[in-house]
Amino acid sequence: MKPLFVLLVSFAIGFVIIRITGGYWNFISAGNIAMSIMLSFTAIGHFKFPKGMAMMMPDVVPFKKELVLLTGFVEIAAAIGLMIPALRYITSVLLIIFFICILPANINAAIKKIDYEKGTYDGKGINYLWFRVPLQVFFILWIWFFGIYKS
């Protein structure tokens, strides 16, 4: 829920600031700025809660904590890539792949009731998927629209 809030609020603020400073409405820039801010926000969680995020991954995945840290750096790199027009298309394609790849960890976390912030098994549970899966699709569509389709 927090990433969605960060994305939408960042979009609204960015959209208005671009209008005030540039004199025109620019959905594409505001959309990419918002996704960059959201990715930066979620990357912080990878460094703040590595134990809990490692618990989210299916048991067959090796080097969980290292992978959590690596994906935090991937999110930071993607946030930067979206802000560079020459890199936006490839960054967007890779982000869509990234969001598809992390969905199993989110599903696994919901099934196991993992609270990644606490590193415990008393999280929201399977009903969280009714929000998380559509949210993941929303993020993918956002990236497709602002990073690929309109680039």
N, C-alpha and C positions, 0 to 999 in steps of 0.2 A: 504494500500500500504506500509506503514512504517513497519508493522510486517513482511511482505514478504521480504522486503529489509534486515531487521535485520536478518531474518532466513537464507537467502541465503549468505549474506556476512559473517555471523558468521560461516556458514558451510565451506565456502572456506578458511577462515583464520584458523579455527580449523583443517581442513584437512591438510593444509600445515604445521602448527605447529606440529601436531602429526607426520607427516612424518619426519620433521627435528629433532625433539627431540627423537622420538622412532625408527626411521629408517625403518618404514613401513607405508603403507597406511591403514587407519582404517576408513572406511565409517561409521560404526556403532557408534563409539565414537564421531566422528565429527557431525553426525546427531543428536545424543542426546544432545551434548553440544550446538549445534545451537538451538534446540528447547527449551532447558533450558534458554538460553539467551533471546530468543524471548518471552517466557512466563514471564520472569522477566521484560522485557521491557513493555509488555502489562499490567502486574500487576501494574506498576507505574501509568498508566492511571486510574485505579480503585480508587486510592488514590488522584490523582491530579484532576480528573474530575468527582467526584461522582454524582453531580447534573445532568450533561448531560448524564451520563451513566444510571442513574435512569430513565431519560426520555425515554430511549430506550425500556424499558420493557413494555409489554402490560399492559393495565389499570387494568386487573384482578389480577395482581401480587401484593401482599401486601409487606410492608417493603422493598420497592425498594432500598433505599439508603443503608440499612443494608446488603441487598443481594449483592449490588455492592461491598461493602467492603469485605464481606465474599468471594466472587468469586476472589477478588484480592489475598486474603490469599490462596485460593485454587490453583491459578496459581503459587504462590511462592512455595507451598508444592509440586506441580507437577514438577516444575523445579528442586527441590532437589531430588525428587523421581526418576526422569530419570537418575540422576547421580549415583545412587546406584544400581548396577547390580541386587541385590536380590529383589529390589522393582520395577525395570523397567517394568516388564510385567504387574503387577497389576496397576501401575501408567499409563501405556499406555492404558489399557482397560478403566480405569476411565476417562482419557483425551478424548478418543473418545466419550464416553458418554457425557462428559462435552461439547465438541464442538457441538454435536448434540443438546444439551439442550439450548445452547446460540444462535443458529441460529434463532429462532423466534424473539429474541430481535433485532438482526441485520436486519431482514426483517421488523419488526415493525418500526425501526429507519429509514429505507429507505423510507417506505410508508409515514411516518410523516415528512420526510425531516429533521431529527434531526441532528444537528451538536453537537456531545457530548462534544467537546472541549470548545465550547462557551456556551452550554446549551441553544441553540436557535432552531428555526424551519426553518432555511435557509440552510440546509445541501444539500448533493448531490442528494438526491431523489431516485426514483425508479430505475433509470438506474444504480445506484451503485450496485444493486443486480447482474447485469451481471458480475461484478467482484467479489463481496463478496461471493456469493454462491459457485462458483468454487474454490475460495480461501479456504473456509471452507472445501470443499472436499479434496483439496490439503493438508491441515493441517492434516486431518484425515488419508489420505494415507501415509503421512510422518510418523506419529506416528505408524501406522500399520507396515510399512516397517522397520523402525529403532528400534521400541520398542517391537513389538510383533513377526513379521515374522523372523527377523534376530537375536532375542535374544537367 
